[in-house]
């Protein structure tokens, strides 16, 4: 088997294709969440703490000199990323919780008892015959 054929077999396996779809959807979902966090959630939080924009919070280690940019620790971006992560984790938790609730309702639907097997039917007949005698 040629290397190209092996690669084609590998790349077209169901797991690889499913993973690719998941990564693409995850990236798109990440953009939505990033916009939600940055444009909807963070402005009210910033307002509550006095109008502070987290992404601008820095500690300057060495100031800018001429053409050289300042050396800073951008801890505000870290705080922003932590909030992004927490909101993404909460959103995923709520989505999975909703899916589990729907799945649980499906399984709790009144199910008919399973039909008796041939063995059970035969045993029932034998029991009935024995009771008649």
C-alpha positions in Angstrom: 0.0 0.0 0.0 1.5 3.3 -1.0 2.0 6.1 1.5 -0.6 8.3 -0.3 -3.2 5.5 0.0 -2.4 5.0 3.7 -2.7 8.8 4.3 -6.0 8.9 2.4 -7.4 6.0 4.5 -6.2 7.8 7.7 -7.6 11.2 6.8 -11.0 9.9 5.7 -11.6 7.8 8.8 -14.8 8.9 10.6 -13.0 9.9 13.8 -10.7 12.3 11.9 -13.5 13.9 10.0 -15.6 14.3 13.1 -12.7 15.8 15.0 -12.2 18.3 12.1 -15.8 19.3 12.2 -15.6 19.7 16.0 -12.5 21.9 15.7 -14.1 24.2 13.1 -17.3 24.5 15.1 -15.2 25.1 18.3 -13.3 27.9 16.6 -16.5 29.6 15.4 -18.1 29.2 18.9 -14.9 30.7 20.3 -15.4 33.9 18.2 -19.0 34.1 19.4 -18.1 33.7 23.0 -15.2 36.2 22.7 -17.5 38.8 21.3 -20.1 38.0 24.0 -17.5 38.4 26.7 -15.8 41.5 25.3 -18.8 43.3 24.0 -21.6 42.3 26.4 -20.3 41.0 29.7 -17.1 43.0 30.3 -18.5 46.6 29.8 -21.0 46.2 32.8 -18.3 44.5 34.9 -15.9 47.4 34.1 -18.7 49.9 35.0 -19.3 48.2 38.3 -15.6 48.4 39.2 -15.3 52.1 38.2 -14.9 52.0 34.4 -11.7 50.0 34.5 -10.9 48.2 31.2 -9.1 45.0 32.2 -7.1 44.7 29.0 -5.3 48.0 29.7 -4.1 47.0 33.2 -0.3 46.6 33.1 2.8 46.8 35.3 5.6 48.7 33.6 9.0 47.2 34.2 10.9 49.6 32.0 9.5 52.7 30.3 9.8 53.4 26.7 13.1 54.9 25.5 13.1 56.5 22.1 12.2 53.8 19.5 12.2 51.0 22.1 8.8 50.1 23.4 8.1 49.8 27.1 8.5 46.5 28.8 5.2 45.6 30.6 3.5 42.8 32.3 0.0 42.7 30.8 -1.9 41.2 33.7 -5.2 42.8 32.5 -5.2 40.6 29.4 -4.7 37.6 31.7 -7.7 38.7 33.8 -9.7 39.1 30.6 -8.7 35.6 29.5 -9.7 34.1 32.8 -13.1 35.7 32.5 -13.4 34.5 29.0 -12.6 30.9 30.1 -15.1 31.0 33.0 -17.8 32.2 30.7 -17.0 29.6 28.1 -16.9 26.9 30.7 -20.2 28.0 32.2 -21.8 28.2 28.7 -20.7 24.7 27.8 -21.8 23.4 31.2 -25.3 24.9 30.7 -25.5 23.5 27.2 -24.5 20.0 28.3 -26.8 20.2 31.3 -29.7 21.1 28.9 -28.8 18.2 26.6 -28.7 15.8 29.6 -32.0 17.0 30.8 -33.6 16.5 27.4 -31.9 13.0 27.1 -33.2 12.1 30.6 -36.7 13.2 29.7 -36.5 10.9 26.6 -35.5 7.9 28.7 -38.1 8.7 31.4 -40.9 8.6 28.8 -43.4 5.9 29.8 -41.9 2.8 28.1 -43.9 -0.3 27.4 -42.6 -3.3 29.2 -40.5 -5.5 26.9 -42.4 -8.3 25.2 -41.9 -11.7 26.8 -39.2 -13.8 25.2 -40.0 -17.2 23.7 -38.5 -18.8 26.8 -40.7 -16.8 29.1 -43.8 -17.6 27.0 -42.9 -21.3 27.1 -42.4 -21.3 30.8 -45.7 -19.5 31.3 -47.5 -22.2 29.2 -45.9 -24.9 31.3 -46.9 -23.2 34.5 -50.5 -22.9 33.3 -50.6 -26.6 32.2 -49.3 -27.6 35.6 -51.8 -25.4 37.4 -54.7 -27.1 35.5 -53.6 -30.6 36.6 
